Amino acid sequence: MRARKIIALILSLVMVFAMSAVALADVEMEDSGEVGAFAPDGSPESQEKTLVLLKEITAYNASETTVAAPNITYTYTIAPAEVADTATVTDSTGLYASVNPGVDGAEIAEDGVIAWTDEETLDAALDGAANYKNIVISFEDVDFGGAGIYRYEISETADDYADAGVTETDDEISAHVRFVDVYVRYAEEPDANDPASKWDIYGYTCFCVNSDDINEDNKNTTDVIKTTGFVARTAERRDTVSISADSYYTFNVIISKTVTGDSYSEKNSEFPFTVFLDNTNGPQGAYRVIAKVLSGDVTREWVTPVSGDQGGIVYLKNGASIKYIGIPCGVDVDVYETNMDKGVIYEATTASVATYEDETYANVDSHLTSTDEDPEVEQQEMMNKPSYQSRQITINTDLNTAVGKDLTIDVTNKVLTISPTGLIIRYAPYALVLFGGLLLLFFGLKLVRRNKDEEKA
């Protein structure tokens, strides 16, 4: 008896879950820009009353990688579209029907708000990688009042493209507006207590243009353009549709260290680099950069540099390198390398500065500076170590413009400690060697004299 009760409870829970799954189900707009198409000799199937359209940000980066997403919020509204009395839709068989303005009651989930934040990541690639979020529209509570085709207008606004570093779509055809046609028929089993249940939805189409005449010949032309929502160039249709999505252009900087001329330094010395991101000519809002150690011994005292004048300090030993991934284009990068370690001074040269497309990147400045001349750095105070001559490398990038390769800064250091004789050597190891040689010479000469004295005796 008890076993039967348990089985009945399990079945009840399964049924409840199945019912809730159906209630929460939705249908995604297909890449063709339509849902529910059927063959001329077939019949339409019922569709869910919750429709998902897509919003895309295309992310660009020289590496095929993930970058921190921009901070940007989009808001969507839906309303009945204005439709001409003569507006029609004609299918492939020549059958046509009038188009009606939508009926009030359609709603967009989350109050029509979707957002990306820098706590999320985007896929990025040199040719751009698509990243989607869903715009979920519900027609559950719409009492259409009759069978037919109903058209809705969906509008998009963004809080601030410039602050986010996002390039606004170049869609000049319909900009931030889309239109959805909803195909409605009578439901077979309506609920007498729910007026909206009298209507069954059997199809959707989404267009960029509120056209009075949509047919098989023009549905994918610039006069109309069928779409998956605020995306007109999905992966399968990028070459056939000219409208672009919003874009996010980012670049990477690799910093590496080489030490020469001194075996001790090559193994033990570490050199501080201070990395500043300057927003003066770039995005004014907050953003996040991902740091990845590529090789060698790397220590980070401050984690990753973030937007504005906040810097990140990283210590690199010989052969070490670190990569800063996903810096928004338009941001300038200032890298300060301090040529010091425990009282030893080094000469610093840049073996390569920001290589780009096999040539030196044009927008780069590399020169020697000192913390006295540039108080913004203040490395001595930050590290509580003596600060000597520093090298500053500045990289400038253009806003909303792709950078084709990783920008690489390789700083080479050669020891410059001066001995009391003025020789450019570290004297201690050489003094020991010299002392040992003289000692051997002394005992050697003494041994030779002793042998001569014994022969005379």
C-alpha positions as CSV (number, residue, x, y, z in Angstrom):
1,M,0.0,0.0,0.0
2,R,2.8,2.3,0.9
3,A,4.6,1.5,-2.3
4,R,1.5,2.4,-4.3
5,K,1.3,5.8,-2.6
6,I,5.0,6.5,-3.4
7,I,4.5,5.5,-7.0
8,A,1.4,7.7,-7.2
9,L,3.3,10.7,-5.7
10,I,6.1,10.3,-8.2
11,L,3.7,10.2,-11.1
12,S,2.0,13.3,-9.8
13,L,5.3,15.1,-9.6
14,V,6.2,14.1,-13.1
15,M,2.9,15.3,-14.5
16,V,3.2,18.6,-12.6
17,F,6.7,19.1,-14.0
18,A,5.6,18.2,-17.5
19,M,2.7,20.7,-17.3
20,S,5.0,23.4,-16.0
21,A,7.5,22.7,-18.8
22,V,4.8,23.1,-21.4
23,A,3.6,26.4,-19.8
24,L,7.2,27.8,-19.8
25,A,8.0,26.5,-23.3
26,D,8.7,29.0,-26.1
27,V,9.6,28.9,-29.8
28,E,12.7,30.4,-31.3
29,M,12.7,32.3,-34.5
30,E,14.4,30.2,-37.1
31,D,17.3,31.5,-39.2
32,S,14.9,32.0,-42.1
33,G,13.0,34.5,-40.1
34,E,9.9,32.4,-39.8
35,V,8.2,29.9,-37.6
36,G,5.6,27.4,-38.7
37,A,6.0,27.3,-42.5
38,F,4.4,24.2,-44.1
39,A,4.2,22.7,-47.5
40,P,1.3,23.6,-49.8
41,D,-0.3,20.2,-49.4
42,G,0.2,20.1,-45.7
43,S,-1.5,21.8,-42.7
44,P,-0.1,24.2,-40.0
45,E,0.9,23.0,-36.6
46,S,0.1,24.9,-33.4
47,Q,3.0,27.0,-32.1
48,E,3.8,28.2,-28.6
49,K,2.5,31.6,-27.7
50,T,5.9,32.7,-26.4
51,L,8.3,33.8,-29.2
52,V,12.1,34.3,-28.9
53,L,13.8,36.8,-31.0
54,L,17.6,37.3,-31.0
55,K,19.9,40.2,-30.1
56,E,23.5,39.9,-31.3
57,I,26.8,41.6,-30.4
58,T,29.6,40.6,-32.8
59,A,32.9,40.7,-30.9
60,Y,36.2,41.2,-32.7
61,N,39.7,40.3,-31.5
62,A,43.0,39.3,-33.2
63,S,42.9,35.9,-31.3
64,E,40.1,33.4,-31.3
65,T,39.3,33.9,-27.6
66,T,36.9,35.1,-25.0
67,V,36.8,38.7,-23.8
68,A,35.0,40.4,-21.0
69,A,31.7,41.7,-22.2
70,P,30.9,45.4,-22.4
71,N,28.5,47.0,-19.9
72,I,25.5,47.8,-22.0
73,T,21.7,47.6,-21.5
74,Y,19.0,47.3,-24.2
75,T,15.3,48.0,-23.6
76,Y,12.6,46.7,-25.9
77,T,9.0,47.7,-26.3
78,I,6.2,46.0,-28.3
79,A,3.0,47.7,-29.7
80,P,0.5,47.2,-32.5
81,A,2.1,48.3,-35.8
82,E,0.5,50.9,-38.1
83,V,-0.7,48.9,-41.1
84,A,-2.1,50.3,-44.4
85,D,-5.6,49.1,-45.3
86,T,-4.1,47.5,-48.4
87,A,-1.3,45.6,-46.7
88,T,-1.2,41.9,-47.7
89,V,1.0,38.8,-47.4
90,T,1.2,36.4,-50.3
91,D,2.6,32.8,-49.9
92,S,4.4,30.6,-52.4
93,T,1.1,29.3,-53.8
94,G,-0.3,32.7,-54.5
95,L,-2.7,32.7,-51.6
96,Y,-2.8,36.0,-49.9
97,A,-4.4,37.6,-46.8
98,S,-4.8,41.1,-45.3
99,V,-2.6,42.2,-42.5
100,N,-4.2,43.7,-39.4
101,P,-2.6,45.9,-36.7
102,G,-1.7,43.8,-33.6
103,V,-3.9,43.7,-30.5
104,D,-2.9,45.0,-27.1
105,G,-1.7,42.5,-24.5
106,A,1.6,41.3,-25.9
107,E,4.5,41.5,-23.3
108,I,8.3,41.2,-23.3
109,A,9.9,39.4,-20.4
110,E,12.0,41.2,-17.8
111,D,10.2,44.5,-18.6
112,G,11.8,44.4,-22.0
113,V,15.4,44.7,-20.6
114,I,18.4,42.6,-21.5
115,A,21.9,43.5,-20.5
116,W,25.5,42.4,-20.9
117,T,28.0,43.1,-18.0
118,D,31.7,42.8,-17.7
119,E,31.2,39.8,-15.4
120,E,30.2,37.9,-18.5
121,T,32.3,36.9,-21.5
122,L,31.9,37.1,-25.2
123,D,33.3,34.8,-27.9
124,A,35.6,36.9,-30.2
125,A,37.5,36.3,-33.4
126,L,39.4,38.2,-36.0
127,D,36.4,38.1,-38.4
128,G,33.9,38.5,-35.6
129,A,32.1,36.0,-33.4
130,A,28.3,36.2,-32.8
131,N,27.0,36.4,-29.2
132,Y,23.2,36.2,-28.7
133,K,20.7,37.0,-26.0
134,N,17.0,36.3,-26.1
135,I,14.2,38.8,-26.4
136,V,11.2,36.8,-25.1
137,I,7.7,37.9,-26.2
138,S,4.5,36.5,-24.8
139,F,1.1,36.5,-26.6
140,E,-0.5,34.3,-23.9
141,D,-3.0,37.0,-22.8
142,V,-3.9,38.5,-26.2
143,D,-7.5,38.2,-27.2
144,F,-7.1,38.6,-31.0
145,G,-10.8,38.8,-31.7
146,G,-10.6,36.8,-34.9
147,A,-8.4,34.7,-37.2
148,G,-5.9,36.5,-39.5
149,I,-2.5,38.0,-39.6
150,Y,-1.6,40.5,-36.9
151,R,1.5,42.8,-37.1
152,Y,3.5,44.2,-34.1
153,E,6.3,46.7,-34.0
154,I,9.2,46.1,-31.6
155,S,11.6,49.0,-30.8
156,E,15.1,48.9,-29.3
157,T,17.0,51.5,-27.3
158,A,20.5,51.3,-25.7
159,D,21.7,53.2,-22.7
160,D,25.0,54.4,-24.1
161,Y,27.0,53.0,-26.9
162,A,30.0,55.3,-26.4
163,D,30.4,54.6,-22.8
164,A,30.3,50.8,-23.4
165,G,32.6,50.9,-26.4
166,V,30.0,49.2,-28.5
167,T,29.7,50.2,-32.2
168,E,26.1,50.8,-33.1
169,T,24.6,48.8,-36.0
170,D,25.0,50.4,-39.4
171,D,21.4,49.2,-40.2
172,E,20.1,52.2,-42.2
173,I,17.0,50.3,-43.4
174,S,15.1,50.1,-40.2
175,A,17.7,50.9,-37.5
176,H,16.3,49.9,-34.2
177,V,12.8,48.6,-35.2
178,R,11.6,45.1,-36.1
179,F,8.1,43.9,-37.1
180,V,6.5,40.5,-36.3
181,D,3.5,39.0,-38.1
182,V,1.5,36.6,-35.9
183,Y,-0.6,34.0,-37.8
184,V,-3.8,33.3,-35.8
185,R,-6.7,30.7,-36.2
186,Y,-9.5,29.4,-34.0
187,A,-8.4,27.0,-31.3
188,E,-10.0,23.6,-31.2
189,E,-10.4,23.4,-27.4
190,P,-10.7,26.8,-25.9
191,D,-11.2,27.5,-22.2
192,A,-14.6,29.2,-21.7
193,N,-13.2,31.3,-18.9
194,D,-10.2,32.5,-20.9
195,P,-10.9,34.7,-23.9
196,A,-7.3,34.5,-25.1
197,S,-7.5,30.7,-25.3
198,K,-10.0,30.9,-28.2
199,W,-7.1,31.7,-30.5
200,D,-4.4,29.4,-31.7
201,I,-1.1,30.7,-33.1
202,Y,0.3,28.6,-36.0
203,G,3.1,30.8,-37.3
204,Y,5.4,33.9,-37.0
205,T,7.5,35.9,-39.3
206,C,9.9,38.7,-38.4
207,F,10.8,41.5,-40.9
208,C,13.0,44.6,-40.8
209,V,10.5,46.7,-42.8
210,N,6.8,47.4,-42.4
211,S,5.9,46.6,-46.0
212,D,2.4,46.8,-47.5
213,D,3.2,43.9,-49.8
214,I,5.3,40.9,-48.6
215,N,5.7,38.0,-51.0
216,E,8.1,35.2,-52.0
217,D,10.0,37.5,-54.3
218,N,10.8,40.3,-51.9
219,K,10.9,38.7,-48.5
220,N,14.7,38.6,-48.4
221,T,15.5,41.8,-50.3
222,T,16.4,45.2,-48.8
223,D,12.8,46.2,-49.3
224,V,11.7,43.8,-46.6
225,I,14.4,41.5,-45.2
226,K,13.2,38.6,-43.1
227,T,15.2,38.3,-39.9
228,T,15.5,36.5,-36.6
229,G,14.8,39.7,-34.7
230,F,17.5,42.3,-34.0
231,V,19.9,40.0,-35.9
232,A,19.8,40.1,-39.7
233,R,23.1,38.3,-40.2
234,T,23.0,35.0,-38.3
235,A,25.8,32.5,-38.9
236,E,24.1,31.0,-42.0
237,R,23.1,34.3,-43.6
238,R,26.0,36.7,-43.2
239,D,26.8,36.6,-46.9
240,T,23.3,37.1,-48.1
241,V,22.0,39.9,-45.8
242,S,23.7,43.3,-45.5
243,I,22.5,44.5,-42.1
244,S,25.1,44.1,-39.4
245,A,24.7,43.6,-35.7
246,D,26.2,45.8,-33.0
247,S,29.9,45.3,-32.7
248,Y,32.5,45.2,-30.0
249,Y,36.1,45.7,-31.1
250,T,38.9,44.7,-28.7
251,F,42.7,44.1,-28.9
252,N,45.4,42.4,-26.9
253,V,48.8,43.4,-25.5
254,I,51.5,40.9,-24.7
255,I,54.4,42.1,-22.4
256,S,57.5,40.0,-22.2
257,K,60.9,40.3,-20.5
258,T,64.4,39.4,-21.7
259,V,67.5,39.8,-19.5
260,T,71.0,39.6,-20.9
261,G,74.6,40.1,-19.9
262,D,74.4,38.7,-16.4
263,S,73.7,35.1,-15.4
264,Y,72.5,36.0,-11.9
265,S,69.9,38.5,-13.1
266,E,68.8,36.1,-15.8
267,K,67.8,33.6,-13.2
268,N,66.7,35.7,-10.2
269,S,65.9,39.3,-11.0
270,E,62.3,40.4,-11.5
271,F,61.3,43.7,-13.1
272,P,58.1,45.7,-12.3
273,F,55.8,46.8,-15.1
274,T,53.0,49.2,-14.4
275,V,50.1,49.0,-17.0
276,F,47.7,52.0,-17.3
277,L,44.6,52.1,-19.5
278,D,43.8,55.6,-20.7
279,N,40.1,56.2,-21.6
280,T,40.6,59.7,-23.0
281,N,39.9,58.8,-26.6
282,G,38.0,55.6,-25.9
283,P,35.0,54.2,-24.0
284,Q,34.2,56.4,-21.0
285,G,32.4,53.6,-19.0
286,A,33.8,50.8,-16.9
287,Y,35.2,47.6,-18.5
288,R,37.2,44.6,-17.5
289,V,40.4,43.2,-19.1
290,I,41.4,39.5,-18.8
291,A,45.1,38.8,-17.9
292,K,46.7,35.5,-18.8
293,V,50.2,34.3,-18.0
294,L,51.8,32.9,-21.2
295,S,55.2,31.8,-19.8
296,G,57.7,32.1,-17.1
297,D,57.7,33.5,-13.6
298,V,55.0,36.2,-13.2
299,T,53.8,37.9,-10.0
300,R,50.9,40.3,-9.9
301,E,50.8,42.8,-7.0
302,W,47.7,44.5,-8.4
303,V,45.5,42.2,-10.4
304,T,44.3,43.3,-13.8
305,P,44.3,46.9,-14.9
306,V,40.7,48.3,-15.2
307,S,39.2,51.3,-16.9
308,G,40.4,54.8,-16.3
309,D,43.8,55.7,-14.7
310,Q,43.9,52.7,-12.4
311,G,47.0,50.7,-13.1
312,G,48.1,47.1,-12.6
313,I,51.6,46.1,-11.5
314,V,53.1,42.9,-12.7
315,Y,56.6,41.5,-12.0
316,L,58.4,39.6,-14.8
317,K,61.5,37.6,-14.8
318,N,63.6,36.6,-17.7
319,G,61.6,34.7,-20.3
320,A,58.3,35.6,-18.7
321,S,55.3,37.0,-20.5
322,I,51.7,38.1,-19.8
323,K,48.8,38.8,-22.1
324,Y,46.1,41.4,-21.5
325,I,43.1,40.3,-23.5
326,G,40.0,42.2,-24.6
327,I,41.0,45.9,-24.2
328,P,38.4,48.0,-26.0
329,C,39.7,49.6,-29.1
330,G,40.1,53.4,-28.6
331,V,41.8,52.8,-25.2
332,D,45.4,53.9,-25.0
333,V,47.8,51.6,-23.1
334,D,50.8,53.0,-21.2
335,V,53.4,50.5,-20.0
336,Y,56.1,51.6,-17.6
337,E,59.1,49.3,-17.0
338,T,61.4,50.1,-14.1
339,N,65.0,49.1,-14.8
340,M,66.1,48.2,-11.3
341,D,66.5,45.3,-8.9
342,K,68.1,45.4,-5.5
343,G,70.4,48.4,-6.3
344,V,71.4,47.1,-9.7
345,I,70.7,49.4,-12.7
346,Y,70.0,48.1,-16.2
347,E,69.8,49.5,-19.7
348,A,66.4,48.8,-21.2
349,T,65.7,48.4,-24.9
350,T,62.7,47.3,-26.7
351,A,63.5,44.3,-28.9
352,S,60.1,44.7,-30.5
353,V,57.4,47.2,-29.9
354,A,53.8,46.2,-30.7
355,T,54.3,44.2,-33.9
356,Y,51.2,44.5,-36.1
357,E,50.7,42.8,-39.5
358,D,54.4,42.0,-39.7
359,E,55.4,45.6,-39.3
360,T,55.9,48.0,-36.4
361,Y,52.5,49.2,-35.2
362,A,52.3,52.9,-36.2
363,N,50.7,54.3,-33.1
364,V,53.4,53.4,-30.6
365,D,55.8,55.6,-28.7
366,S,58.7,54.1,-26.7
367,H,61.1,56.3,-24.7
368,L,62.9,56.6,-21.5
369,T,61.3,58.5,-18.6
370,S,61.6,59.0,-14.9
371,T,59.1,58.9,-12.1
372,D,60.1,62.5,-11.3
373,E,59.0,63.6,-14.7
374,D,55.8,61.6,-14.6
375,P,54.2,61.7,-11.2
376,E,51.3,59.6,-12.4
377,V,53.5,56.5,-12.2
378,E,54.8,56.9,-8.7
379,Q,56.3,53.4,-8.8
380,Q,58.7,54.1,-5.9
381,E,55.8,54.7,-3.5
382,M,53.7,51.8,-4.9
383,M,56.5,49.2,-4.6
384,N,58.4,50.6,-1.7
385,K,61.6,50.1,-3.6
386,P,64.2,52.5,-5.1
387,S,63.1,53.6,-8.6
388,Y,65.6,54.2,-11.3
389,Q,65.4,55.0,-15.0
390,S,62.1,53.7,-16.6
391,R,61.0,53.0,-20.1
392,Q,57.5,54.0,-21.1
393,I,55.7,52.4,-24.1
394,T,52.5,53.9,-25.2
395,I,50.1,52.2,-27.6
396,N,47.3,54.2,-29.2
397,T,44.3,52.4,-30.9
398,D,41.5,53.8,-33.0
399,L,37.9,53.6,-31.7
400,N,35.6,51.0,-33.3
401,T,38.4,49.7,-35.5
402,A,39.7,46.2,-35.6
403,V,43.4,45.4,-34.7
404,G,44.6,42.5,-36.8
405,K,47.3,41.0,-34.6
406,D,48.3,40.9,-30.9
407,L,50.5,43.9,-30.0
408,T,53.7,42.6,-28.4
409,I,56.1,44.6,-26.2
410,D,59.4,42.8,-25.5
411,V,61.7,44.7,-23.2
412,T,65.3,43.6,-23.0
413,N,67.5,44.6,-20.0
414,K,71.3,44.5,-19.8
415,V,73.1,45.1,-16.5
416,L,74.8,48.5,-16.1
417,T,76.3,48.3,-12.6
418,I,79.5,50.3,-12.4
419,S,82.5,48.9,-10.6
420,P,85.0,51.3,-8.7
421,T,87.4,51.0,-11.6
422,G,84.8,52.2,-14.0
423,L,84.5,48.9,-15.8
424,I,80.9,48.1,-16.8
425,I,80.9,44.8,-14.9
426,R,79.5,43.4,-11.7
427,Y,82.9,43.3,-9.9
428,A,82.2,40.8,-7.1
429,P,82.2,37.6,-9.2
430,Y,85.1,38.8,-11.3
431,A,87.1,39.8,-8.2
432,L,86.7,36.3,-6.8
433,V,87.9,34.8,-10.0
434,L,90.9,37.2,-10.2
435,F,91.8,36.5,-6.6
436,G,91.7,32.8,-7.2
437,G,93.9,33.1,-10.2
438,L,96.5,35.2,-8.4
439,L,96.5,32.8,-5.5
440,L,97.2,29.9,-7.9
441,L,100.0,31.9,-9.5
442,F,101.6,32.7,-6.1
443,F,101.6,29.0,-5.0
444,G,102.7,27.9,-8.4
445,L,105.8,30.2,-8.4
446,K,106.5,29.2,-4.8
447,L,106.4,25.5,-5.8
448,V,108.8,26.2,-8.8
449,R,111.4,27.9,-6.5
450,R,111.2,25.0,-4.0
451,N,111.9,22.5,-6.7
452,K,114.9,24.5,-7.9
453,D,116.3,24.7,-4.3
454,E,115.9,21.0,-3.8
455,E,117.8,20.3,-7.1
456,K,120.7,22.5,-6.0
457,A,120.9,20.8,-2.7
